[in-house]
Amino acid sequence: MAFSDLTKQLATEAIRSATAKPAPPPPPPDNAGPAIVAQVQAMQRALKDDEELVVTFHTGAETVRVMEFFFPTWQVAVLTGPDREKRLTRVIVPVESLQLVCKVAKAPPDGKPVRLAFFAPKAKGE
């Protein structure tokens, strides 16, 4: 192949690639935050009047009974509740690594069943 033929072929391919439509951007990744909230809320809605949903988060030696879910963004969760020594504890965790244990339990006979609180990120412009 002559040098001029090689140059012509490279120029042709460069023009083709410059005028070709760019590949579409990859779709945004699915966000686990809304799915987690929906699942926990669905479990809570299915409870009977004398039941409560016990949600725990374990990390290392720490175990937190989650009473409140706060999402400053859908990528970050802030879990609030008492630890084993009944100290108020907050855990800040990326949603992708969030693993919760959910159990249905009977409410104490002399008490009101605990209901979890949820705070979602504000929509832009609010």
C-alpha positions, 0 to 999 in steps of 0.5 A: 500500500502506497503512502498516499493510499494510507493517508487517504484512508486515514483521512476518510476514516477521520471524516467518517468518525467526525460526522458520525452521530455520537453514541448516546450517553449511558442511562443514569444508574438506578437509584436505590434510595427511593426503592428502599424507602418504598419497601420499608414504608410498604412493610410498615403500612401492612402492620396490624394496630398492635405491631411495629416494624423493628428496623436495625442497621449493623456495622461492626460492633454497632447495632442501631434500631432505626427510628428515622430515615433522612435522605439529604440526597438519594445517594446518602442516608442518615439513620437515627435511633438508639444503639444497644446502650440506648444512646441516640446514634446517627449513622451516615451511609451511602445508599448503595451499601445500606443493609437493613434488617426488618422484623415485625414485632408485637408492641409492648402491651402498655405502649403505643407501637413505634412508627418510623419517620421518613424525610426525603430530599427536597426537590430542586427549587423548593 
